[in-house]
């Protein structure tokens, strides 16, 4: 399996589009066992390999969420974090709660990438962010409010209503 995984990981950077797509499909089918090798590509790969690894991780979905977030906590490389946040943001609603939990990190840059992922998720993240804007600790509230603001008009409406609700208590 290790040799097959290595071959598939190499193939996602292939110039042959059919080979690349076949490798992606097989890695998605492997699922959770492919997550850590793909995260390694996000850390050490070139831009093309990182992009495809992130795409496969996004398609694997839930099994990749926690390992990606945990690696974002310990891995300081901005490019890695950018690709990891894009992958998490592409996973949609399933990633919202774990991402919101990551707002408790003391790492400002990490919180920024978490906000980008939540913005990419959009609508499914608005309700949980609105709740956090009124219930979390000071840092979490601030992160939630800034993320809602970054979401644009709909997020700003939620931000204003969360601030109004806070005044009433």
Secondary structure, DSSP 8 states (H G I E B T S, - for coil): -HHHHHHHHHHTT-S-HHHHHHHHHHHHHHTHHHHHHHHHHHHHS-HHHHHHHHHHHHHHTHHHHHHHHHHHHH---HHHHHHHHHHHHHTGGGGHHHHHHHTT-S-HHHHHHHHHHHHHHTHHHHHHHHHHHHHS-HHHHHHHHHHHHHT-HHHHHHHHHHHHHHHH-
